[in-house]
Amino acid sequence: MTPGEAMHALARRLWPLNRSLSGDGVRQTLAILSEYLPGLRVHEIPSGSACFDWTVPREWRVREAWVKNAAGEKVIDFAANNLHLMGYSTPVDAEMPLAELQAHLHSLPESPDAIPYVTSYYKERWGFCVSQRQRECLPPGNYRAHIDSELFAGSLSYGELRIPGETDREILLSTYVCHPSMANNELSGPCVVTWLARWLLEQPTRRYGYRILFLPETIGSICYLSRHLEELKARVAAGFVVSCVGDDRAYSYLPSRQGDSLADRVALHVLRHTDPAFQRYTFLDRGSDERQYCSPGVDLPVCSLMRSKYATYPEYHTSLDDLNLVTPAGLEGGYMALRRALECLEQDCIPRATTPCEPQLGKRGLYPTLSTRESGLQARDMMNLLAYADGHHSLLEIAEIIQAPMWTLVPLAGKLAEHGLLEIRRTEDKEKEKENSWKKT
């Protein structure tokens, strides 16, 4: 089974669960992810807890919800599709004419076959979501609306996995687990992050530590930041919000607020060589947890590397964002783009050539004796690498200058170092200096 197929299988397991800001659907999701990541710790933050300017809301639980017509037939049923119930709906059990029921129905005239995703987290109300076609087919008459739900003092759940590295510097990976059955906008992120974490755990050494978060969007990241801000500001060298990474259509990039962090530079480098036609957005297009991680006073070096960005594709926040839209190939593409970003972070270094002028590569067996297009490109990249290996440029910076993927330069730098033609030092001190300068701005 390929990584893409395995991630798609995990998405199918998670698909039926009714996730929201809080509740059993989130806990069940985290329990399944814990099977793949045994070190994942689940934390519970009590309702009413203060998180900066916010308060953790009450927990929501729903047992059943439906609408029946005058003949007692269920015409809308939460059990058939959990998007049919508006998120955080309060209890109701009442009969009413269609005209009164219509005020509690939500549909999308511009997308008549889609069930919309609608929530009311912070104002008590109830409602059902249906396709526009279904809504138009409801005949006049009396209906019974029934929602067996409760809002109570419970807790907000989130998962955290810490993977140690050789230094105390960290990479942050954050994804969310608060949407019901939607595939690209919800399940692609946790599935790809799970596979990234499994890959990281397989590595014999890691330069960076990794802080991996599975949170309810917005309130989850605010809650986490309110409890770990100073630690995060001291440790995080780069970070990525992982969302919408499972379709086949596009690659997208949304920058940090400052736009020039290490995470931004790595994400742009990877996408230029993965899909030169990728969609580039600005921070004004933000909509996920980069809003919190990059907010003034927080200013973490976090950006988003995605496939089709949230709120830009027609199936977004509807029942059409399903497991047909998200494919094994799409998931594997999103996974590989982010994995290459992590590989660039791990393998970046500052090379310095040890000989004046160009070294004689041929006598060391480093210059191809057979001229082909591939061997010519490799020789060109090796010579260009040496030309900029002045002890000041990092390997990532050199890769950008010579317009070569960094992952093709890593083995070349290794060969040159083995032959004593390069001295290599770590990038941590240089990046720390850049980050401090970036934060001051």
PyMOL commands that set and color helices and strands:
alter all, ss='L'
color gray80, all
select helices_A, chain A and resi 3-14+24-36+82-84+98-102+132-137+183-202+219-235+262-274+283-285+290-293+328-347+362-364+373-388+395-402+406-418+428-440
alter helices_A, ss='H'
color red, helices_A
select strands_A, chain A and resi 41-46+50-51+54-55+59-68+74-77+92-97+105-106+128-129+142-152+155-163+170-176+209-215+236-241+252-254+279-280+302-306+350-353+422-425
alter strands_A, ss='S'
color yellow, strands_A
deselect
rebuild
show_as cartoon
